[in-house]
Amino acid sequence: MVEARIVIIGAGPAGMKAALSLVEAGHRPVVIDEAQRSGGQVYRRPSPAAERSPRALYGFEAARAQRLHQGFDAIADFIDYYPETLIWNAEGRTLDLLYNGQNQRIAWSHLILATGAMDRIIPVSGWTLPGAYTLGAAQIALKAQAVGIGQSVVFFGTGPLLYLVAYQYAKAGITVKAVLDVSAFRQSVVALPQLLTGGRTFAKGLFFLAWLRARRIPVLRGITPVEIVAGTDQAVAGITIRTAGGKLRHFDCSGVGFGYGLRSETQIADLLELEFAFEHNHRQWLPVSDDNGRASTCGVYLAGDGAGILGADAAELTGRRAALVLRFDLGETELAAEIDTLSARLNAMRPFRHALDHVAFAFPERLARNVPDDVIICRCEGLRAANIRQMARDTEEIDLNRIKAFTRLGMGRCQGRVCVAAATAVLAGAATDMSSTGRYRCQAPVKPVPLRAFLGGCDEQV
C-alpha cells in the first residue's frame, strides 16, 4: 500500500480554504472535486470557452471570488488536484474514484469532507418534463456554459437562492416571466429582527428583490404550485399556480427552475460509516461532529454545507477551521486560539441563518406531505406518491430502507439523491414524523460508473 495522504473532498469555498491552510503549514494535500474547475457552486468557474468577467459571474461577490480563486491557483504546485473526478466508493481508509476514465484508489490518513449541498425539491405534476430544472442546475447552466434553461423562464419554490438565480438570469438578458415564492410575506415580517443581524448578506437579498420589482418582473408570495404544463412537444410550456388569494393563474414559459432550499450532500460520509443524527432544523440526518468539526471517525473532519447549511461565508470559515483542527491534532497546539475564534464567528452566524431558512423561507411541510398521488417521486423507477403511501399502508412499514426493498425507491441512477427527501416527507405524512422513518442507507457506487473503467483493474495512486 502506498503512503496514506491528507485528502480534501470538494473544491468549493470550504475545500479551497482548507487546502490553503494546509499548504501554508507545509502539507501537500490531495484535493478531489467533480467539477471541471474549482469554486464550488457559488464561485463556479466557467469553462474557458464561456469565460466572462468576475463581476458578470459573481456580482457583489466578485472580489471575494477572485481572492479565493487566485489563492487556490497560487498553490497549484503544492497540492495534488483531481478535477472532474468521481468518488464512487469509500471503504475503510481508502477512496475509490474515477479519474481520466480510469478507476483509481487513494489511501488517506486524514480526510476533510467538504462535499457541499444540493437542491431540496418537492415534486409537482410535470417536474420531470424537459425544460424543468432545479435552481442549482439552472445556475450551473448559466455560470458554466453561459446558457439559460429557456428563452423565457419562471422560477418557483422558496429560499434566498430563488431570488438570486432569478436576478442572475434577468441580469444576463433572459426573460424572467415571474418569481413565485410559496412562503408568505408575513413570514419575512416575523423573521425581520433576526434578519437584520445579517448585515451585508441581508442587504444583498433586499437588493435582488428590489431590482426584480423595478424591472416589473412579477414576484408573488404565498403561492401553491399546481402543475408544470407540457406543450405539444411534451416539453415545458408553462406553469399553473394558485395564488395566496386562491385564484388559479397561468404563466407561459419555455423553462422552469424550482427548489426549496438546500440539503447537505452526505453520501460519502455514509459510506465511511460515520455516526449520524437527525437534525430537525435541517430536516435530515447529518454526520455527527464535535464543536470544531471532528467527525466520529478519527481523522475525519467536516466542513462547508455538507455538514449543515450555513452558506458560502460560513463554508470558508469551516474549511479553514477543519484544516487548523487537523493541524492541531498533528501537534500544532498553538492554533487553539484561532480555532476558538473561528467557532465563535460561526456561532454568531447561526441566528441569521435560522431566521432565513426556517422562518422567512421555511420549508413548506404542507406541500411536501400532500404531494398528489399521481405525481412521480422516484423518476428512475417510475414510483408515484400513491405507490409509497399504499406500500406504507399495506406493510405497516415506516422505515425508508424497508420501503426501498419493497418498491425499489432510490435504487436507480441517482441512488436516492434526488428522490429520498421527498419520499421521506410523503412517508412521514402517511405514517409518522420524519425522524422515525430512518436514515436511507447509501450503497456503492453512489453515482453511475462505466464498466469500461474497471477493465484495466484498479491503480493505487497518491
Kinemage of the C-alpha trace (Angstrom):
@kinemage 1
@onewidth
@group {chain A} dominant
@subgroup {mainchain}
@vectorlist {calphas} color= white
{ca met a 1} P 0.000 0.000 0.000
{ca val a 2} L 1.263 3.436 -0.893
{ca glu a 3} L 1.648 6.147 1.724
{ca ala a 4} L -1.647 7.492 3.059
{ca arg a 5} L -2.279 11.169 2.392
{ca ile a 6} L -4.288 14.107 3.674
{ca val a 7} L -7.284 14.247 1.327
{ca ile a 8} L -9.849 17.012 0.819
{ca ile a 9} L -13.093 16.078 -0.932
{ca gly a 10} L -14.561 19.144 -2.599
{ca ala a 11} L -13.023 22.273 -4.124
{ca gly a 12} L -15.688 24.789 -3.206
{ca pro a 13} L -15.152 27.584 -0.663
{ca ala a 14} L -14.636 25.132 2.218
{ca gly a 15} L -12.289 22.785 0.369
{ca met a 16} L -10.243 25.616 -1.136
{ca lys a 17} L -9.773 27.317 2.234
{ca ala a 18} L -8.785 24.005 3.810
{ca ala a 19} L -6.183 23.415 1.106
{ca leu a 20} L -4.711 26.905 1.557
{ca ser a 21} L -4.365 26.396 5.302
{ca leu a 22} L -2.692 23.015 4.925
{ca val a 23} L -0.234 24.251 2.308
{ca glu a 24} L 0.798 27.199 4.477
{ca ala a 25} L 1.864 24.641 7.108
{ca gly a 26} L 3.947 22.639 4.636
{ca his a 27} L 1.494 19.826 3.894
{ca arg a 28} L 0.735 18.603 0.378
{ca pro a 29} L -2.936 17.601 0.353
{ca val a 30} L -4.844 15.739 -2.319
{ca val a 31} L -7.881 17.752 -3.486
{ca ile a 32} L -10.637 15.840 -5.289
{ca asp a 33} L -13.588 17.520 -6.994
{ca glu a 34} L -16.232 16.535 -9.535
{ca ala a 35} L -16.262 19.898 -11.292
{ca gln a 36} L -14.033 20.841 -14.200
{ca arg a 37} L -12.647 23.801 -12.258
{ca ser a 38} L -12.531 24.857 -8.617
{ca gly a 39} L -15.017 27.200 -6.971
{ca gly a 40} L -17.941 25.029 -5.992
{ca gln a 41} L -21.436 26.186 -6.839
{ca val a 42} L -21.370 29.739 -5.529
{ca tyr a 43} L -17.982 30.604 -7.061
{ca arg a 44} L -18.196 28.236 -10.002
{ca arg a 45} L -15.718 28.995 -12.759
{ca pro a 46} L -16.958 28.732 -16.326
{ca ser a 47} L -15.342 26.628 -18.988
{ca pro a 48} L -12.611 28.548 -20.859
{ca ala a 49} L -14.931 28.912 -23.859
{ca ala a 50} L -17.546 30.666 -21.699
{ca glu a 51} L -15.185 32.931 -19.738
{ca arg a 52} L -16.679 36.212 -18.514
{ca ser a 53} L -15.649 38.981 -16.153
{ca pro a 54} L -15.732 38.229 -12.400
{ca arg a 55} L -18.310 40.991 -11.976
{ca ala a 56} L -20.601 39.360 -14.526
{ca leu a 57} L -20.169 35.942 -12.936
{ca tyr a 58} L -20.267 36.703 -9.228
{ca gly a 59} L -21.850 40.128 -8.859
{ca phe a 60} L -21.292 41.540 -5.365
{ca glu a 61} L -19.030 38.585 -4.540
{ca ala a 62} L -16.582 39.246 -7.402
{ca ala a 63} L -13.733 40.459 -5.175
{ca arg a 64} L -14.157 37.577 -2.725
{ca ala a 65} L -14.331 35.034 -5.546
{ca gln a 66} L -11.212 36.461 -7.197
{ca arg a 67} L -9.247 36.301 -3.939
{ca leu a 68} L -10.278 32.708 -3.384
{ca his a 69} L -9.514 31.630 -6.947
{ca gln a 70} L -6.172 33.434 -7.030
{ca gly a 71} L -5.174 31.921 -3.711
{ca phe a 72} L -6.061 28.422 -4.867
{ca asp a 73} L -4.302 28.888 -8.213
{ca ala a 74} L -1.181 30.036 -6.356
{ca ile a 75} L -0.862 26.688 -4.545
{ca ala a 76} L -1.309 24.564 -7.675
{ca asp a 77} L 2.284 23.300 -7.445
{ca phe a 78} L 1.849 22.356 -3.789
{ca ile a 79} L -1.245 20.156 -3.983
{ca asp a 80} L -2.314 17.112 -5.976
{ca tyr a 81} L -5.513 18.258 -7.644
{ca tyr a 82} L -8.013 15.839 -9.197
{ca pro a 83} L -10.725 17.820 -11.063
{ca glu a 84} L -13.554 16.079 -12.926
{ca thr a 85} L -13.130 13.147 -10.576
{ca leu a 86} L -15.936 10.988 -9.236
{ca ile a 87} L -15.593 9.297 -5.852
{ca trp a 88} L -17.893 6.309 -6.113
{ca asn a 89} L -16.884 4.333 -3.031
{ca ala a 90} L -15.280 4.809 0.369
{ca glu a 91} L -14.221 1.813 2.381
{ca gly a 92} L -12.039 1.790 5.450
{ca arg a 93} L -9.403 4.451 4.893
{ca thr a 94} L -9.410 4.264 1.105
{ca leu a 95} L -11.362 6.051 -1.616
{ca asp a 96} L -12.283 4.562 -4.982
{ca leu a 97} L -12.501 7.165 -7.702
{ca leu a 98} L -12.918 7.576 -11.422
{ca tyr a 99} L -10.256 9.886 -12.873
{ca asn a 100} L -9.474 10.314 -16.575
{ca gly a 101} L -11.701 7.341 -17.318
{ca gln a 102} L -9.729 5.010 -15.047
{ca asn a 103} L -10.593 3.505 -11.698
{ca gln a 104} L -8.067 4.503 -9.034
{ca arg a 105} L -7.699 4.069 -5.289
{ca ile a 106} L -6.301 6.590 -2.816
{ca ala a 107} L -5.416 5.858 0.790
{ca trp a 108} L -5.938 8.621 3.330
{ca ser a 109} L -4.580 9.315 6.774
{ca his a 110} L -6.763 12.387 7.353
{ca leu a 111} L -9.871 13.358 5.422
{ca ile a 112} L -11.712 16.678 5.154
{ca leu a 113} L -15.239 16.300 3.809
{ca ala a 114} L -16.322 19.483 2.021
{ca thr a 115} L -18.964 17.810 -0.123
{ca gly a 116} L -21.384 20.739 -0.345
{ca ala a 117} L -25.128 20.631 -0.865
{ca met a 118} L -27.797 20.028 -3.454
{ca asp a 119} L -31.274 21.348 -4.122
{ca arg a 120} L -34.163 20.257 -1.956
{ca ile a 121} L -37.180 19.637 -4.160
{ca ile a 122} L -40.876 18.936 -3.770
{ca pro a 123} L -42.185 17.056 -6.804
{ca val a 124} L -45.089 18.648 -8.645
{ca ser a 125} L -47.036 17.445 -11.641
{ca gly a 126} L -44.808 17.918 -14.698
{ca trp a 127} L -41.497 18.250 -12.852
{ca thr a 128} L -39.912 15.517 -14.997
{ca leu a 129} L -40.651 17.313 -18.286
{ca pro a 130} L -37.783 18.520 -20.492
{ca gly a 131} L -37.223 22.151 -19.557
{ca ala a 132} L -37.798 21.684 -15.810
{ca tyr a 133} L -34.637 22.172 -13.742
{ca thr a 134} L -33.674 22.659 -10.139
{ca leu a 135} L -32.462 26.134 -9.207
{ca gly a 136} L -28.927 24.811 -8.821
{ca ala a 137} L -28.961 23.217 -12.266
{ca ala a 138} L -30.288 26.441 -13.787
{ca gln a 139} L -27.456 28.339 -12.130
{ca ile a 140} L -24.835 25.857 -13.363
{ca ala a 141} L -26.073 26.223 -16.944
{ca leu a 142} L -25.734 29.994 -16.729
{ca lys a 143} L -22.387 30.123 -14.927
{ca ala a 144} L -20.549 27.220 -16.515
{ca gln a 145} L -21.918 27.238 -20.072
{ca ala a 146} L -23.324 30.791 -20.363
{ca val a 147} L -26.707 29.440 -21.478
{ca gly a 148} L -30.167 29.625 -19.956
{ca ile a 149} L -32.694 26.855 -19.393
{ca gly a 150} L -35.150 28.547 -21.749
{ca gln a 151} L -35.827 31.735 -23.667
{ca ser a 152} L -38.488 32.671 -21.127
{ca val a 153} L -38.282 31.282 -17.606
{ca val a 154} L -40.343 31.071 -14.425
{ca phe a 155} L -38.691 30.380 -11.087
{ca phe a 156} L -40.656 28.992 -8.139
{ca gly a 157} L -40.130 27.495 -4.700
{ca thr a 158} L -38.652 29.328 -1.749
{ca gly a 159} L -35.369 30.404 -0.214
{ca pro a 160} L -32.712 33.019 -0.955
{ca leu a 161} L -31.413 31.054 -3.951
{ca leu a 162} L -34.766 31.591 -5.678
{ca tyr a 163} L -34.217 35.348 -5.864
{ca leu a 164} L -30.506 35.129 -6.601
{ca val a 165} L -30.957 32.857 -9.627
{ca ala a 166} L -33.869 34.942 -10.931
{ca tyr a 167} L -31.708 38.060 -10.637
{ca gln a 168} L -28.771 36.366 -12.393
{ca tyr a 169} L -30.978 35.240 -15.283
{ca ala a 170} L -32.637 38.620 -15.728
{ca lys a 171} L -29.264 40.364 -15.480
{ca ala a 172} L -27.978 38.070 -18.257
{ca gly a 173} L -30.782 39.247 -20.536
{ca ile a 174} L -33.017 36.182 -20.298
{ca thr a 175} L -36.743 36.868 -19.954
{ca val a 176} L -37.910 36.031 -16.437
{ca lys a 177} L -41.702 35.817 -16.570
{ca ala a 178} L -42.233 35.538 -12.797
{ca val a 179} L -40.699 34.675 -9.432
{ca leu a 180} L -43.156 32.615 -7.384
{ca asp a 181} L -42.498 32.054 -3.686
{ca val a 182} L -44.536 29.591 -1.613
{ca ser a 183} L -43.539 31.446 1.578
{ca ala a 184} L -45.934 34.131 2.761
{ca phe a 185} L -44.787 37.728 3.196
{ca arg a 186} L -45.780 37.629 6.871
{ca gln a 187} L -43.065 35.032 7.483
{ca ser a 188} L -40.427 37.576 6.472
{ca val a 189} L -42.008 40.151 8.776
{ca val a 190} L -41.814 37.749 11.720
{ca ala a 191} L -38.168 36.973 10.920
{ca leu a 192} L -37.152 40.604 10.406
{ca pro a 193} L -35.454 41.246 13.795
{ca gln a 194} L -33.055 38.341 13.260
{ca leu a 195} L -32.689 39.010 9.538
{ca leu a 196} L -31.379 42.471 10.340
{ca thr a 197} L -28.381 40.826 12.037
{ca gly a 198} L -27.371 39.507 8.606
{ca gly a 199} L -25.868 42.854 7.621
{ca arg a 200} L -24.396 42.756 4.128
{ca thr a 201} L -25.958 39.384 3.288
{ca phe a 202} L -29.437 40.642 4.164
{ca ala a 203} L -28.839 43.850 2.211
{ca lys a 204} L -27.932 41.859 -0.904
{ca gly a 205} L -31.167 39.910 -0.646
{ca leu a 206} L -33.164 43.131 -0.446
{ca phe a 207} L -31.304 44.455 -3.481
{ca phe a 208} L -32.145 41.376 -5.588
{ca leu a 209} L -35.824 41.702 -4.701
{ca ala a 210} L -35.910 45.452 -5.380
{ca trp a 211} L -34.036 45.007 -8.675
{ca leu a 212} L -36.548 42.416 -9.895
{ca arg a 213} L -39.521 44.550 -8.909
{ca ala a 214} L -38.008 47.653 -10.528
{ca arg a 215} L -38.000 45.777 -13.844
{ca arg a 216} L -41.657 44.852 -13.395
{ca ile a 217} L -40.942 41.159 -13.010
{ca pro a 218} L -43.887 39.712 -11.052
{ca val a 219} L -42.855 38.499 -7.593
{ca leu a 220} L -45.698 36.642 -5.877
{ca arg a 221} L -45.673 35.332 -2.295
{ca gly a 222} L -47.767 32.616 -0.676
{ca ile a 223} L -48.419 30.714 -3.907
{ca thr a 224} L -49.049 26.994 -4.366
{ca pro a 225} L -47.648 25.305 -7.492
{ca val a 226} L -50.307 23.237 -9.234
{ca glu a 227} L -48.760 21.932 -12.458
{ca ile a 228} L -45.864 22.409 -14.842
{ca val a 229} L -47.677 22.301 -18.166
{ca ala a 230} L -46.421 20.474 -21.254
{ca gly a 231} L -46.715 21.775 -24.801
{ca thr a 232} L -47.353 19.807 -27.976
{ca asp a 233} L -43.697 18.732 -27.980
{ca gln a 234} L -44.078 17.331 -24.441
{ca ala a 235} L -41.629 19.896 -23.074
{ca val a 236} L -42.310 22.719 -20.626
{ca ala a 237} L -44.763 25.285 -21.980
{ca gly a 238} L -45.896 26.971 -18.780
{ca ile a 239} L -46.819 26.668 -15.130
{ca thr a 240} L -50.121 26.923 -13.310
{ca ile a 241} L -50.246 28.106 -9.703
{ca arg a 242} L -52.787 29.003 -7.062
{ca thr a 243} L -52.274 32.483 -5.665
{ca ala a 244} L -52.398 33.372 -1.989
{ca gly a 245} L -55.970 34.518 -2.617
{ca gly a 246} L -56.956 31.125 -4.013
{ca lys a 247} L -57.175 32.019 -7.710
{ca leu a 248} L -55.612 29.905 -10.449
{ca arg a 249} L -53.051 31.720 -12.568
{ca his a 250} L -51.000 30.533 -15.533
{ca phe a 251} L -47.627 31.738 -16.848
{ca asp a 252} L -46.363 30.755 -20.298
{ca cys a 253} L -42.651 29.909 -20.397
{ca ser a 254} L -40.177 27.550 -22.043
{ca gly a 255} L -38.294 26.655 -18.868
{ca val a 256} L -38.880 26.459 -15.130
{ca gly a 257} L -36.404 26.401 -12.272
{ca phe a 258} L -37.520 25.348 -8.813
{ca gly a 259} L -36.188 24.492 -5.376
{ca tyr a 260} L -36.972 24.737 -1.682
{ca gly a 261} L -33.647 25.473 -0.093
{ca leu a 262} L -30.654 23.159 0.122
{ca arg a 263} L -29.816 19.851 1.763
{ca ser a 264} L -26.378 18.583 2.693
{ca glu a 265} L -24.668 16.026 0.456
{ca thr a 266} L -23.775 13.181 2.843
{ca gln a 267} L -23.331 10.054 0.726
{ca ile a 268} L -19.555 9.807 1.177
{ca ala a 269} L -19.978 10.322 4.929
{ca asp a 270} L -22.483 7.473 4.891
{ca leu a 271} L -20.108 5.121 3.064
{ca leu a 272} L -17.425 5.999 5.624
{ca glu a 273} L -19.851 4.727 8.294
{ca leu a 274} L -19.701 7.940 10.285
{ca glu a 275} L -22.161 8.370 13.116
{ca phe a 276} L -25.310 10.270 12.075
{ca ala a 277} L -28.069 12.036 13.996
{ca phe a 278} L -31.345 13.536 12.834
{ca glu a 279} L -31.205 17.332 12.828
{ca his a 280} L -34.724 18.772 12.946
{ca asn a 281} L -33.523 22.255 11.959
{ca his a 282} L -32.043 20.853 8.743
{ca arg a 283} L -34.753 18.218 8.234
{ca gln a 284} L -32.237 15.472 7.529
{ca trp a 285} L -29.752 13.049 9.013
{ca leu a 286} L -26.321 14.656 9.284
{ca pro a 287} L -22.924 13.287 10.321
{ca val a 288} L -22.196 13.975 13.976
{ca ser a 289} L -19.229 16.167 14.868
{ca asp a 290} L -17.781 17.875 17.902
{ca asp a 291} L -17.834 21.652 18.306
{ca asn a 292} L -14.833 22.011 15.988
{ca gly a 293} L -15.895 19.728 13.137
{ca arg a 294} L -14.256 16.433 14.120
{ca ala a 295} L -16.404 13.539 12.923
{ca ser a 296} L -16.987 10.312 14.835
{ca thr a 297} L -14.167 8.524 12.980
{ca cys a 298} L -10.671 9.582 13.982
{ca gly a 299} L -9.006 11.663 11.284
{ca val a 300} L -12.220 12.776 9.544
{ca tyr a 301} L -13.251 16.449 9.625
{ca leu a 302} L -16.435 18.123 8.365
{ca ala a 303} L -16.595 21.467 6.573
{ca gly a 304} L -18.980 23.527 4.478
{ca asp a 305} L -22.617 22.918 3.664
{ca gly a 306} L -22.085 19.153 3.687
{ca ala a 307} L -22.168 19.371 7.480
{ca gly a 308} L -25.273 21.598 7.622
{ca ile a 309} L -26.421 24.552 5.533
{ca leu a 310} L -24.819 27.823 6.643
{ca gly a 311} L -23.860 29.454 3.340
{ca ala a 312} L -20.690 30.370 1.456
{ca asp a 313} L -19.202 32.746 4.035
{ca ala a 314} L -19.512 30.123 6.753
{ca ala a 315} L -18.147 27.469 4.389
{ca glu a 316} L -14.871 29.370 4.092
{ca leu a 317} L -14.613 29.593 7.879
{ca thr a 318} L -15.392 25.909 8.417
{ca gly a 319} L -12.898 24.933 5.715
{ca arg a 320} L -10.090 26.834 7.389
{ca arg a 321} L -11.170 25.569 10.799
{ca ala a 322} L -11.161 21.941 9.632
{ca ala a 323} L -7.593 22.320 8.387
{ca leu a 324} L -6.480 24.059 11.592
{ca val a 325} L -8.078 21.360 13.756
{ca leu a 326} L -6.317 18.721 11.653
{ca arg a 327} L -3.024 20.539 12.179
{ca phe a 328} L -3.791 20.873 15.901
{ca asp a 329} L -4.319 17.111 16.086
{ca leu a 330} L -0.930 16.646 14.414
{ca gly a 331} L 0.741 18.690 17.145
{ca glu a 332} L 0.275 22.394 16.324
{ca thr a 333} L -1.394 23.124 19.654
{ca glu a 334} L -0.712 26.856 19.333
{ca leu a 335} L -3.641 27.004 16.870
{ca ala a 336} L -6.222 26.574 19.642
{ca ala a 337} L -6.980 30.295 19.955
{ca glu a 338} L -7.652 30.775 16.235
{ca ile a 339} L -9.826 27.663 16.185
{ca asp a 340} L -11.910 29.076 19.035
{ca thr a 341} L -12.204 32.414 17.237
{ca leu a 342} L -13.459 30.753 14.057
{ca ser a 343} L -16.001 28.708 16.016
{ca ala a 344} L -17.257 31.858 17.737
{ca arg a 345} L -17.687 33.615 14.376
{ca leu a 346} L -19.619 30.641 13.043
{ca asn a 347} L -21.906 30.545 16.067
{ca ala a 348} L -22.646 34.238 15.567
{ca met a 349} L -23.927 33.458 12.050
{ca arg a 350} L -26.438 30.843 13.158
{ca pro a 351} L -29.334 33.085 14.325
{ca phe a 352} L -29.466 34.870 10.961
{ca arg a 353} L -29.304 31.616 9.034
{ca his a 354} L -32.035 30.107 11.199
{ca ala a 355} L -34.298 33.096 10.568
{ca leu a 356} L -33.608 32.897 6.835
{ca asp a 357} L -34.103 29.163 6.310
{ca his a 358} L -36.628 28.281 8.987
{ca val a 359} L -38.817 31.372 9.381
{ca ala a 360} L -38.692 33.734 6.384
{ca phe a 361} L -38.328 30.904 3.848
{ca ala a 362} L -39.384 27.917 5.929
{ca phe a 363} L -39.704 24.595 4.145
{ca pro a 364} L -43.387 24.150 3.166
{ca glu a 365} L -44.177 20.977 5.074
{ca arg a 366} L -47.787 21.036 3.912
{ca leu a 367} L -46.734 20.790 0.258
{ca ala a 368} L -44.218 18.028 0.865
{ca arg a 369} L -46.608 15.832 2.824
{ca asn a 370} L -49.523 16.389 0.445
{ca val a 371} L -47.958 15.712 -2.942
{ca pro a 372} L -50.827 14.401 -5.129
{ca asp a 373} L -50.958 10.634 -5.551
{ca asp a 374} L -50.331 10.737 -9.304
{ca val a 375} L -47.086 12.742 -9.061
{ca ile a 376} L -43.828 10.867 -9.706
{ca ile a 377} L -41.496 10.821 -6.698
{ca cys a 378} L -38.727 8.479 -7.906
{ca arg a 379} L -38.240 9.184 -11.588
{ca cys a 380} L -35.593 6.473 -12.051
{ca glu a 381} L -38.017 3.721 -11.001
{ca gly a 382} L -41.254 5.443 -12.029
{ca leu a 383} L -42.687 5.446 -8.495
{ca arg a 384} L -45.541 7.786 -7.698
{ca ala a 385} L -46.606 9.191 -4.351
{ca ala a 386} L -49.505 6.737 -4.305
{ca asn a 387} L -47.106 3.784 -4.532
{ca ile a 388} L -45.233 4.918 -1.428
{ca arg a 389} L -48.375 5.681 0.575
{ca gln a 390} L -50.008 2.388 -0.418
{ca met a 391} L -46.921 0.371 0.483
{ca ala a 392} L -46.758 2.075 3.885
{ca arg a 393} L -50.401 1.166 4.498
{ca asp a 394} L -50.137 -2.393 3.200
{ca thr a 395} L -46.968 -3.322 5.071
{ca glu a 396} L -47.324 -1.028 8.095
{ca glu a 397} L -43.681 -0.182 7.485
{ca ile a 398} L -42.328 3.286 8.195
{ca asp a 399} L -38.632 2.648 7.583
{ca leu a 400} L -37.274 4.079 4.324
{ca asn a 401} L -34.984 1.139 3.746
{ca arg a 402} L -37.852 -1.327 4.066
{ca ile a 403} L -39.940 0.722 1.648
{ca lys a 404} L -36.897 0.733 -0.632
{ca ala a 405} L -36.750 -3.074 -0.518
{ca phe a 406} L -40.420 -3.381 -1.421
{ca thr a 407} L -40.607 -0.698 -4.117
{ca arg a 408} L -37.038 -0.073 -5.414
{ca leu a 409} L -37.298 3.523 -4.196
{ca gly a 410} L -33.957 5.257 -4.723
{ca met a 411} L -32.353 2.258 -6.435
{ca gly a 412} L -31.906 3.967 -9.798
{ca arg a 413} L -29.083 6.078 -11.148
{ca cys a 414} L -29.451 8.890 -8.614
{ca gln a 415} L -29.174 6.413 -5.703
{ca gly a 416} L -31.721 8.434 -3.778
{ca arg a 417} L -30.013 11.827 -4.000
{ca val a 418} L -32.992 13.407 -5.753
{ca cys a 419} L -35.990 11.455 -4.502
{ca val a 420} L -35.371 10.340 -0.928
{ca ala a 421} L -36.000 13.701 0.758
{ca ala a 422} L -39.371 13.980 -0.985
{ca ala a 423} L -40.175 10.328 -0.306
{ca thr a 424} L -39.375 10.847 3.368
{ca ala a 425} L -41.894 13.675 3.614
{ca val a 426} L -44.552 11.643 1.794
{ca leu a 427} L -43.896 8.657 4.044
{ca ala a 428} L -43.954 10.827 7.145
{ca gly a 429} L -47.307 12.208 6.060
{ca ala a 430} L -48.623 8.682 5.604
{ca ala a 431} L -47.261 7.170 8.792
{ca thr a 432} L -45.170 9.125 11.268
{ca asp a 433} L -42.735 12.003 11.783
{ca met a 434} L -39.617 12.357 9.648
{ca ser a 435} L -37.071 11.298 12.245
{ca ser a 436} L -38.796 7.924 12.664
{ca thr a 437} L -38.596 6.930 9.004
{ca gly a 438} L -34.951 6.008 9.477
{ca arg a 439} L -31.865 7.027 7.581
{ca tyr a 440} L -31.653 5.954 3.974
{ca arg a 441} L -28.523 3.828 3.590
{ca cys a 442} L -26.207 4.523 0.668
{ca gln a 443} L -24.588 1.787 -1.366
{ca ala a 444} L -21.580 1.932 -3.656
{ca pro a 445} L -21.400 3.042 -6.378
{ca val a 446} L -23.130 6.218 -5.230
{ca lys a 447} L -23.132 7.515 -8.804
{ca pro a 448} L -23.077 5.675 -12.143
{ca val a 449} L -19.661 4.321 -13.115
{ca pro a 450} L -18.948 2.979 -16.643
{ca leu a 451} L -17.925 -0.672 -16.673
{ca arg a 452} L -15.046 0.087 -19.036
{ca ala a 453} L -13.335 1.901 -16.161
{ca phe a 454} L -12.759 -1.447 -14.465
{ca leu a 455} L -11.353 -3.333 -17.435
{ca gly a 456} L -7.814 -2.275 -16.623
{ca gly a 457} L -8.102 -3.053 -12.924
{ca cys a 458} L -7.510 -0.519 -10.170
{ca asp a 459} L -4.407 1.643 -9.878
{ca glu a 460} L -3.282 2.665 -6.412
{ca gln a 461} L -2.330 6.323 -6.510
{ca val a 462} L -1.172 9.022 -4.141
